[in-house]
């Protein structure tokens, strides 16, 4: 028996081991994002003395003590770093690090792991790429210093299952060829952050606003650090999830009432709604061609037969990418997905949330909803949580 046991041990040791058997899964399986530290308060000369006043009462507002029992294991906290980029005496940083730590520690006491996501400043219409002026550029150097400071700070807390993402949705293009690409910036950020935070989970992502397509340039060499996870955002079909959002595509104000799946509604009804919206538009949308383009987009949506099968087809691209690069499913987290509230669209929204969350989980990936409450993506209506939306996610309203 001893010889047989020894032989079996030698066989196991000599056998190739799959990535999923070696990699520890990221401890972020099912979570929600909270908007507490985005859109800092402003004053006449820039940021207000207290840039994040909305944190007051957040524990009760977000039902922190009940989130774990509702079925969630983590919370994602996006943080707009604008107040810390121009903070010569570090007054903003000194105050922030105290109340932010208290909030994170409270989340942990309530059984929730935490992903901290750095968000490039949006003040005066800035976008993330404004901080990516060159790998040796002054704006990137300033951003790098703040990201490194965050990594060092979070590491010093010695909190288990805490993660940091260096930049939210960093780049519009999937890959840049005429100037430094996001992946080059990310390599620098991750190296500097890892030097300060050897135990911290770090998130890596690609271009295309962190969509699946943006991961194509990330090879095995960028995935060797097993204390990293791959961060993906998913909002497809975009015409459905962002219908009516005037800050996205110029045709979106004329898109409304799209059903999910597409077969749950009728093309002519959707076209009629678009024409009615265009007719009431004071800018002459029909004359400028916006209506025509909106109609084409609506036809494409219905012709694609958008539904569970089309979502599965998109997710297969990620599955193949992970297989080719030997990335264990547990190291992939959909750190954002969600669909906007629309009048009369709650049932379609619930079906989309169900299909995406269950498809993601069935492939062994984690997910983080955008967002728990507040604004057009929240799971609340008129100040009350919608139990049907939580049920669609396989959770319970807190």
C-alpha positions as CSV (number, residue, x, y, z in Angstrom):
1,X,0.0,0.0,0.0
2,X,2.8,2.4,0.9
3,X,4.5,1.9,-2.5
4,X,1.1,2.5,-4.3
5,X,0.5,5.6,-2.3
6,X,4.0,7.0,-3.0
7,X,3.5,6.2,-6.7
8,X,0.2,8.0,-6.7
9,X,1.8,11.1,-5.1
10,X,4.6,11.1,-7.6
11,X,2.0,10.9,-10.4
12,X,0.0,13.8,-9.1
13,X,3.1,15.9,-8.6
14,X,4.3,15.2,-12.1
15,X,0.9,15.8,-13.8
16,X,0.1,19.2,-15.3
17,X,-2.1,21.3,-13.2
18,X,-4.8,23.5,-14.6
19,X,-4.8,27.2,-14.0
20,X,-8.1,26.9,-12.1
21,X,-6.4,24.4,-9.7
22,X,-3.5,26.8,-9.0
23,X,-5.0,30.3,-9.0
24,X,-6.9,31.4,-6.0
25,X,-10.3,32.8,-7.0
26,X,-10.8,36.5,-6.4
27,X,-13.0,36.8,-3.4
28,X,-15.6,38.9,-5.2
29,X,-18.4,36.7,-6.4
30,X,-21.6,38.7,-6.1
31,X,-21.6,42.3,-5.2
32,X,-22.9,45.9,-5.7
33,X,-21.4,49.3,-6.3
34,X,-22.0,52.2,-4.0
35,X,-21.8,55.8,-5.2
36,X,-20.5,57.7,-2.2
37,X,-17.1,59.0,-3.4
38,X,-17.9,60.0,-7.0
39,X,-18.9,63.4,-8.3
40,X,-17.1,65.4,-5.6
41,X,-18.8,68.6,-4.3
42,X,-17.4,71.7,-5.9
43,X,-16.8,75.3,-4.9
44,X,-16.1,78.5,-6.9
45,X,-12.3,77.7,-7.0
46,X,-12.5,73.9,-7.5
47,X,-13.4,71.2,-5.0
48,X,-15.3,71.9,-1.8
49,X,-13.6,71.7,1.5
50,X,-15.5,68.5,2.1
51,X,-15.6,66.9,-1.4
52,X,-17.7,63.8,-0.3
53,X,-20.4,65.0,2.1
54,X,-22.8,62.2,0.9
55,X,-21.1,59.7,3.2
56,X,-23.1,60.9,6.1
57,X,-25.7,58.3,7.0
58,X,-24.5,56.0,4.2
59,X,-24.6,52.8,6.5
60,X,-28.3,53.2,6.9
61,X,-29.0,54.5,3.4
62,X,-27.4,51.5,1.8
63,X,-28.6,49.0,4.4
64,X,-25.0,47.9,4.9
65,X,-25.8,45.7,7.9
66,X,-28.2,43.6,5.7
67,X,-26.3,43.3,2.4
68,X,-24.6,40.1,3.4
69,X,-27.9,38.4,4.3
70,X,-29.3,39.7,1.1
71,X,-26.9,37.5,-0.8
72,X,-23.9,39.8,-1.5
73,X,-20.3,39.1,-0.5
74,X,-18.6,42.4,-1.6
75,X,-19.0,46.1,-2.3
76,X,-17.3,48.2,-4.9
77,X,-16.4,51.7,-4.0
78,X,-15.4,54.0,-7.0
79,X,-13.4,57.0,-5.8
80,X,-13.0,60.2,-7.8
81,X,-9.3,61.1,-7.2
82,X,-9.7,64.7,-8.4
83,X,-9.6,66.2,-4.9
84,X,-6.2,64.5,-4.3
85,X,-4.5,65.5,-7.6
86,X,-4.4,69.1,-6.6
87,X,-3.9,68.9,-2.9
88,X,-0.5,70.5,-2.2
89,X,-0.8,70.4,1.6
90,X,-2.5,67.0,1.5
91,X,-5.4,68.4,3.6
92,X,-8.0,66.5,1.5
93,X,-6.1,63.3,1.7
94,X,-5.5,63.4,5.4
95,X,-9.2,63.9,6.1
96,X,-10.3,61.3,3.5
97,X,-8.0,58.5,4.6
98,X,-9.6,58.6,8.1
99,X,-13.3,58.5,7.2
100,X,-12.7,56.2,4.2
101,X,-10.9,53.6,6.4
102,X,-13.7,53.7,8.9
103,X,-16.3,53.1,6.1
104,X,-14.3,50.1,4.7
105,X,-13.7,48.6,8.1
106,X,-17.5,48.8,8.7
107,X,-18.1,47.0,5.5
108,X,-15.7,44.3,6.6
109,X,-17.4,44.0,10.0
110,X,-20.6,43.3,8.1
111,X,-19.0,40.4,6.2
112,X,-18.4,42.3,2.9
113,X,-15.1,42.3,0.9
114,X,-14.2,45.5,-0.8
115,X,-13.0,46.6,-4.3
116,X,-11.8,50.2,-4.4
117,X,-11.8,51.7,-7.9
118,X,-9.9,54.9,-8.7
119,X,-11.9,57.2,-11.0
120,X,-10.1,59.9,-13.0
121,X,-11.6,63.4,-12.3
122,X,-14.6,64.5,-14.3
123,X,-14.5,68.1,-13.2
124,X,-15.0,70.5,-16.1
125,X,-15.8,67.7,-18.5
126,X,-12.5,65.8,-18.1
127,X,-12.3,62.1,-19.2
128,X,-9.9,59.4,-18.0
129,X,-7.7,59.8,-21.0
130,X,-6.9,63.4,-20.0
131,X,-4.6,61.8,-17.3
132,X,-2.8,59.7,-19.9
133,X,-0.7,62.4,-21.6
134,X,2.3,60.1,-22.0
135,X,4.0,57.4,-19.9
136,X,6.5,60.2,-18.9
137,X,3.9,63.0,-19.0
138,X,3.2,65.3,-16.0
139,X,-0.4,64.5,-15.7
140,X,0.2,60.8,-15.7
141,X,3.0,61.2,-13.2
142,X,0.6,63.0,-10.9
143,X,-2.0,60.4,-11.3
144,X,0.5,57.6,-10.7
145,X,1.6,59.2,-7.4
146,X,-2.0,59.3,-6.2
147,X,-2.6,55.7,-7.3
148,X,0.6,54.6,-5.5
149,X,-0.5,56.4,-2.4
150,X,-3.8,54.6,-2.4
151,X,-2.1,51.2,-2.7
152,X,0.3,52.0,0.1
153,X,-2.6,53.2,2.3
154,X,-4.8,50.2,1.7
155,X,-1.9,47.8,2.2
156,X,-1.1,49.4,5.6
157,X,-4.6,48.5,6.9
158,X,-3.9,44.8,6.6
159,X,-7.4,44.0,5.7
160,X,-8.1,40.7,4.0
161,X,-9.8,40.5,0.6
162,X,-9.4,44.2,-0.2
163,X,-8.8,45.2,-3.9
164,X,-7.7,48.2,-5.8
165,X,-8.4,49.1,-9.5
166,X,-6.0,51.7,-10.9
167,X,-8.4,53.5,-13.2
168,X,-12.1,53.1,-14.1
169,X,-12.8,52.7,-17.9
170,X,-9.5,54.2,-18.9
171,X,-9.6,54.4,-22.6
172,X,-12.2,54.6,-25.4
173,X,-10.2,52.8,-28.1
174,X,-9.6,49.1,-27.7
175,X,-5.9,49.7,-28.7
176,X,-4.0,52.8,-29.5
177,X,-1.2,52.7,-32.0
178,X,-0.3,56.3,-32.6
179,X,0.4,57.1,-29.0
180,X,0.9,55.1,-25.7
181,X,-1.8,52.5,-25.2
182,X,-3.6,52.1,-21.9
183,X,-1.8,48.7,-21.4
184,X,1.5,50.5,-21.2
185,X,0.2,52.9,-18.5
186,X,-1.4,50.0,-16.7
187,X,1.9,48.1,-16.6
188,X,3.5,51.1,-14.9
189,X,0.6,51.6,-12.5
190,X,0.5,47.9,-11.5
191,X,4.2,47.6,-11.0
192,X,4.4,50.7,-8.8
193,X,1.3,49.7,-6.8
194,X,2.5,46.1,-6.3
195,X,5.8,47.4,-5.0
196,X,3.9,49.2,-2.3
197,X,1.2,46.6,-1.7
198,X,2.4,43.0,-2.0
199,X,-0.8,41.5,-0.5
200,X,-3.5,43.7,-2.1
201,X,-5.7,42.3,-4.8
202,X,-5.2,44.5,-8.0
203,X,-7.6,44.7,-10.9
204,X,-6.4,44.8,-14.5
205,X,-8.5,45.8,-17.4
206,X,-8.4,46.7,-21.1
207,X,-9.5,49.5,-23.4
208,X,-12.9,49.9,-25.0
209,X,-14.2,51.3,-21.7
210,X,-13.2,48.0,-20.1
211,X,-15.4,45.9,-22.4
212,X,-14.6,42.3,-23.3
213,X,-13.1,43.5,-26.6
214,X,-10.5,45.6,-24.8
215,X,-8.9,42.5,-23.3
216,X,-7.5,41.2,-26.5
217,X,-4.1,42.8,-26.0
218,X,-3.6,41.4,-22.5
219,X,-1.4,38.3,-22.8
220,X,-0.1,35.8,-20.3
221,X,2.8,38.0,-19.3
222,X,0.4,40.5,-17.8
223,X,-1.4,37.8,-15.9
224,X,1.4,36.2,-14.0
225,X,0.7,38.0,-10.8
226,X,-1.9,35.6,-9.2
227,X,-3.0,38.4,-6.8
228,X,-4.6,40.2,-9.7
229,X,-8.1,39.8,-11.2
230,X,-9.4,40.7,-14.6
231,X,-12.0,43.5,-14.5
232,X,-14.7,43.6,-17.2
233,X,-17.7,45.9,-17.8
234,X,-20.8,44.7,-19.6
235,X,-23.7,46.8,-20.9
236,X,-24.8,44.9,-24.0
237,X,-27.0,45.3,-25.9
238,X,-26.1,49.0,-25.3
239,X,-29.1,50.3,-27.0
240,X,-31.3,48.5,-24.4
241,X,-29.2,49.2,-21.3
242,X,-28.7,52.9,-22.0
243,X,-31.9,53.8,-23.9
244,X,-32.8,57.5,-23.2
245,X,-29.3,58.3,-21.9
246,X,-28.5,61.7,-23.4
247,X,-24.9,61.6,-22.2
248,X,-24.0,58.6,-24.5
249,X,-24.9,58.4,-28.2
250,X,-26.5,61.4,-29.8
251,X,-29.5,59.2,-30.9
252,X,-30.2,57.9,-27.4
253,X,-32.7,60.6,-26.5
254,X,-35.0,59.2,-29.2
255,X,-34.7,55.6,-28.0
256,X,-37.2,54.4,-25.4
257,X,-39.4,51.5,-24.6
258,X,-37.1,48.9,-26.1
259,X,-38.1,45.4,-24.7
260,X,-35.8,42.7,-23.6
261,X,-35.6,40.2,-25.1
262,X,-36.3,41.9,-28.4
263,X,-39.0,39.3,-29.2
264,X,-41.0,40.5,-26.2
265,X,-42.0,43.7,-28.2
266,X,-42.7,44.9,-31.7
267,X,-40.5,46.9,-34.0
268,X,-43.2,49.2,-35.2
269,X,-44.1,50.2,-31.7
270,X,-40.4,51.1,-31.0
271,X,-40.2,53.1,-34.2
272,X,-43.4,55.0,-33.4
273,X,-42.0,56.0,-30.0
274,X,-38.8,57.3,-31.6
275,X,-40.8,59.3,-34.1
276,X,-42.9,60.8,-31.4
277,X,-39.8,61.8,-29.4
278,X,-38.2,63.3,-32.5
279,X,-41.4,65.3,-33.3
280,X,-41.3,66.9,-29.9
281,X,-37.6,67.7,-30.1
282,X,-36.9,71.4,-30.4
283,X,-33.6,70.9,-32.2
284,X,-35.1,69.4,-35.3
285,X,-33.8,65.9,-34.8
286,X,-35.6,64.6,-37.9
287,X,-34.0,67.3,-40.2
288,X,-30.5,66.5,-38.9
289,X,-30.7,62.8,-39.6
290,X,-30.8,61.7,-36.0
291,X,-34.2,60.1,-36.4
292,X,-33.1,58.2,-39.4
293,X,-30.1,56.8,-37.5
294,X,-32.2,56.1,-34.5
295,X,-34.6,54.1,-36.6
296,X,-31.7,52.1,-38.1
297,X,-30.4,51.3,-34.7
298,X,-33.8,50.1,-33.5
299,X,-34.2,47.9,-36.6
300,X,-30.7,46.4,-35.9
301,X,-31.7,45.7,-32.3
302,X,-34.8,43.8,-33.4
303,X,-33.1,42.1,-36.3
304,X,-30.3,40.8,-34.0
305,X,-33.0,39.1,-31.9
306,X,-31.3,40.4,-28.8
307,X,-31.7,38.0,-25.9
308,X,-30.1,35.3,-23.8
309,X,-28.5,33.7,-26.8
310,X,-26.8,36.8,-28.0
311,X,-25.5,37.5,-24.5
312,X,-24.1,34.0,-24.3
313,X,-22.4,34.5,-27.7
314,X,-20.7,37.6,-26.4
315,X,-19.6,35.9,-23.2
316,X,-18.1,33.1,-25.2
317,X,-15.5,35.5,-26.5
318,X,-14.4,36.1,-22.9
319,X,-14.4,32.4,-22.2
320,X,-12.2,31.7,-25.2
321,X,-9.9,34.5,-24.2
322,X,-9.5,33.2,-20.7
323,X,-8.9,29.6,-21.9
324,X,-6.2,30.8,-24.4
325,X,-4.4,32.7,-21.6
326,X,-4.9,30.1,-18.9
327,X,-6.9,32.5,-16.7
328,X,-9.0,30.6,-14.1
329,X,-12.6,31.7,-14.3
330,X,-12.4,32.8,-10.6
331,X,-10.0,35.5,-11.5
332,X,-12.5,37.3,-13.8
333,X,-15.0,39.7,-12.3
334,X,-17.6,41.7,-14.1
335,X,-17.1,44.8,-12.0
336,X,-19.9,46.7,-13.7
337,X,-23.1,45.6,-15.4
338,X,-26.5,47.2,-15.3
339,X,-29.5,48.6,-17.2
340,X,-31.3,51.9,-16.8
341,X,-34.8,52.4,-15.5
342,X,-37.3,53.2,-18.1
343,X,-41.0,54.0,-17.9
344,X,-42.9,50.7,-18.1
345,X,-39.7,48.8,-18.6
346,X,-39.2,47.1,-15.2
347,X,-40.0,43.6,-16.5
348,X,-37.6,43.8,-19.4
349,X,-34.9,45.2,-17.0
350,X,-35.4,42.3,-14.6
351,X,-35.1,39.8,-17.4
352,X,-31.8,41.4,-18.6
353,X,-30.4,41.4,-15.0
354,X,-31.4,37.8,-14.6
355,X,-29.9,36.6,-17.9
356,X,-26.6,38.5,-17.5
357,X,-26.0,37.7,-13.8
358,X,-26.8,34.0,-14.1
359,X,-24.8,33.6,-17.3
360,X,-21.8,35.2,-15.7
361,X,-22.0,33.1,-12.6
362,X,-22.5,29.9,-14.6
363,X,-19.2,30.4,-16.2
364,X,-17.5,30.8,-12.8
365,X,-17.0,34.5,-13.0
366,X,-17.9,37.1,-10.3
367,X,-20.1,40.1,-10.8
368,X,-20.7,43.5,-9.3
369,X,-23.9,45.3,-10.1
370,X,-23.9,49.0,-11.1
371,X,-25.4,50.2,-8.8
372,X,-27.3,49.3,-5.6
373,X,-29.4,52.5,-5.4
374,X,-29.4,56.1,-6.6
375,X,-29.8,57.4,-10.1
376,X,-31.0,55.6,-13.3
377,X,-29.2,52.3,-12.6
378,X,-30.3,51.8,-9.0
379,X,-32.5,49.0,-7.8
380,X,-34.8,51.4,-6.1
381,X,-37.8,53.3,-7.1
382,X,-39.2,56.3,-5.3
383,X,-36.9,55.6,-2.4
384,X,-37.8,51.9,-2.0
385,X,-36.0,48.8,-3.2
386,X,-37.7,46.8,-5.9
387,X,-37.8,43.1,-4.7
388,X,-38.3,41.8,-8.2
389,X,-35.0,43.2,-9.4
390,X,-33.2,41.6,-6.4
391,X,-34.9,38.3,-7.2
392,X,-33.8,38.6,-10.8
393,X,-30.2,38.7,-9.4
394,X,-30.8,35.7,-7.2
395,X,-30.7,38.0,-4.1
396,X,-33.2,39.5,-1.6
397,X,-34.0,43.1,-1.0
398,X,-32.3,44.3,2.2
